[in-house]
């Protein structure tokens, strides 16, 4: 991968951070007996304080497997499902936002907690700040409408398009929903076809159904 910051190997992360914050003095060196993970966390905090870290990311457990989540100082900017290549996601973030990317789980503790609570059924609304930088003007209108759909409720593609100011733009609204970079938190799974059919979902229809069943918007399918 290109760039100094986004490497998942901890030793390489420490080396990259040393290059970023400099090797002047003991503050940039691991303390005696300090492991790579602890050194990376300490240096990540220093990079953040010195405004050398623009995008923090982490991998989180979920009912779907490991999610990659990324945030900027503005808020959560990306949630990627397990089948999306971590390298590819980080390269796109570097290209679109900044190459100063670092694995820094501590900076995503709030997001991790809210997702855990949501998946356990204990959270009905997300409170984490969002960074809309990866979303275009029309997509922002569509996803702003989507973000306001309450837990356990659904709208149709036509309704979302109408509320976004484009009553005949169901297809365009569907495209915007399909490219949502912050799924689950911006709940594009709550948008269905007018007929009540699931429609599409970037994370796959099984995940869409699972999320809607979690929220009580769909009844669980009976298995024989």
C-alpha positions in Angstrom: 0.0 0.0 0.0 1.1 3.6 -0.6 1.6 6.1 2.1 3.2 6.0 5.5 0.1 5.7 7.7 -2.2 2.9 6.7 -0.4 -0.4 7.4 -2.1 -3.0 9.7 1.1 -4.5 10.8 1.9 -3.1 14.3 5.6 -2.9 13.9 5.3 -1.1 10.6 2.7 1.2 12.2 5.2 2.2 14.9 7.9 2.9 12.3 5.5 4.9 10.2 4.5 7.0 13.2 8.1 7.6 14.1 8.6 9.0 10.6 5.5 11.1 11.0 6.2 12.6 14.4 9.9 12.5 14.1 12.7 10.7 15.9 13.9 13.5 18.0 14.2 12.4 21.6 12.8 9.7 23.7 9.2 10.8 23.2 9.2 9.1 19.9 10.8 5.9 21.1 9.0 2.9 22.7 9.5 2.8 26.5 11.5 -0.1 27.8 9.5 -3.3 27.5 6.7 -1.5 25.7 5.1 -3.7 23.0 4.3 -2.7 19.5 0.6 -2.3 20.2 1.1 0.0 23.2 3.7 2.0 21.3 1.4 2.4 18.3 -1.4 3.6 20.6 0.8 6.1 22.3 2.2 7.4 19.1 -1.2 7.5 17.5 -2.3 9.8 20.3 0.7 12.0 19.8 0.1 12.1 16.0 -3.5 13.2 16.7 -2.4 15.9 19.1 0.1 17.2 16.6 -2.6 17.1 13.9 -0.7 14.5 11.9 -3.6 12.1 11.9 -6.5 12.8 9.6 -8.3 9.5 9.4 -8.4 6.9 12.2 -9.7 3.4 11.5 -10.4 0.1 13.4 -11.9 -3.3 12.8 -14.9 -4.2 14.9 -16.7 -7.4 15.5 -20.4 -7.6 14.3 -23.0 -10.2 13.6 -21.8 -10.0 10.0 -18.1 -10.5 10.7 -15.4 -7.8 11.0 -16.5 -4.3 10.0 -13.9 -1.7 9.1 -14.9 1.7 10.5 -13.1 5.0 9.9 -13.5 8.5 11.3 -12.1 12.0 10.9 -12.1 14.9 13.4 -15.6 15.6 12.0 -17.0 12.2 12.7 -17.6 8.7 11.4 -16.9 8.7 7.6 -16.9 5.0 6.6 -18.4 1.6 7.6 -17.2 -1.2 5.3 -18.6 -4.8 5.3 -16.2 -7.8 5.6 -16.1 -8.6 2.0 -14.7 -5.2 1.1 -10.9 -5.4 0.9 -9.3 -3.4 3.8 -6.5 -2.3 1.5 -8.9 -1.1 -1.2 -11.1 0.8 1.4 -8.0 2.5 2.9 -6.6 3.4 -0.5 -9.9 5.0 -1.5 -10.0 7.0 1.8 -6.4 8.1 1.2 -7.3 9.2 -2.3 -10.5 11.0 -1.3 -9.7 12.4 2.1 -6.0 12.2 3.2 -3.1 9.7 3.1 -2.5 10.4 6.8 -4.4 7.3 7.9 -3.7 5.2 11.0 -5.2 2.2 12.8 -6.2 3.8 16.0 -9.0 1.8 17.7 -9.1 4.0 20.8 -10.4 6.9 18.7 -13.4 4.8 17.6 -14.4 3.5 21.1 -17.6 5.5 21.0 -18.6 4.1 17.6 -17.8 0.6 18.7 -19.9 1.0 21.8 -22.9 2.3 19.9 -22.7 -0.4 17.3 -22.5 -3.1 20.0 -25.5 -1.6 21.7 -27.4 -1.4 18.4 -26.7 -5.0 17.5 -27.8 -6.2 20.9 -31.1 -4.3 20.6 -30.3 -1.9 23.3 -29.8 1.2 21.1 -32.5 2.7 18.9 -30.6 5.7 17.5 -27.0 6.5 16.8 -25.6 9.7 18.4 -22.1 9.6 16.9 -21.1 12.6 14.7 -20.9 11.9 11.0 -18.5 13.2 8.3 -20.4 13.5 5.0 -17.3 14.2 2.9 -17.6 11.1 0.8 -21.2 11.9 -0.2 -22.2 14.1 -3.1 -24.8 16.8 -3.1 -27.8 14.7 -4.2 -26.7 11.7 -2.2 -26.5 14.0 0.9 -30.1 15.0 0.4 -31.2 11.3 0.0 -29.2 10.1 2.9 -30.2 13.0 5.1 -33.8 11.8 4.6 -32.8 8.3 5.3 -30.9 9.1 8.4 -34.1 10.6 9.8 -36.2 7.4 9.4 -36.9 6.2 12.9 -35.9 2.8 14.2 -38.4 0.1 13.2 -39.9 2.2 10.4 -39.5 2.1 6.7 -40.0 4.4 3.7 -40.2 3.5 0.0 -37.6 4.6 -2.6 -40.3 6.9 -4.1 -41.0 8.5 -0.7 -37.3 9.1 0.0 -36.8 10.6 -3.5 -39.8 12.9 -3.0 -38.6 14.1 0.4 -35.2 14.7 -1.1 -36.8 17.1 -3.6 -36.8 14.7 -6.6 -40.3 13.0 -6.8 -39.4 11.2 -10.1 -35.9 10.3 -8.9 -36.5 6.9 -7.4 -33.8 5.3 -9.5 -31.3 8.0 -8.6 -32.3 7.7 -5.0 -31.7 4.0 -5.2 -28.2 4.6 -6.6 -27.4 7.0 -3.8 -28.6 4.5 -1.2 -26.6 1.8 -2.8 -23.4 3.8 -2.5 -24.0 4.9 1.1 -20.5 4.9 2.7 -21.9 4.7 6.2 -24.4 1.8 6.2 -26.2 0.7 9.4 -25.5 4.1 11.0 -27.2 5.9 8.1 -29.9 3.3 7.8 -30.4 2.7 4.1 -31.7 -0.7 5.0 -35.0 1.0 6.1 -35.8 1.9 2.4 -38.0 -0.6 0.5 -39.8 -0.9 -2.7 -43.3 0.6 -2.8 -44.6 -3.0 -3.0 -42.9 -3.8 0.3 -40.2 -6.0 -1.4 -36.7 -5.5 0.0 -35.3 -3.9 -3.1 -31.5 -3.7 -3.1 -28.8 -3.3 -0.5 -25.1 -2.8 -0.8 -24.4 -5.2 2.0 -26.6 -7.9 0.5 -30.3 -8.7 1.0 -29.7 -11.2 3.9 -28.1 -8.4 5.9 -30.9 -6.0 5.0 -33.5 -8.5 6.2 -31.5 -9.3 9.4 -31.4 -5.5 10.3 -35.1 -5.0 9.6 -35.9 -8.1 11.7 -33.7 -6.8 14.5 -35.7 -3.6 14.5 -39.1 -5.3 14.2 -39.9 -3.8 10.8 -40.1 -7.3 9.4 -41.2 -10.5 10.9 -38.5 -13.2 11.1 -38.8 -15.8 8.4 -39.8 -19.2 9.6 -37.4 -22.0 8.9 -38.6 -25.5 8.2 
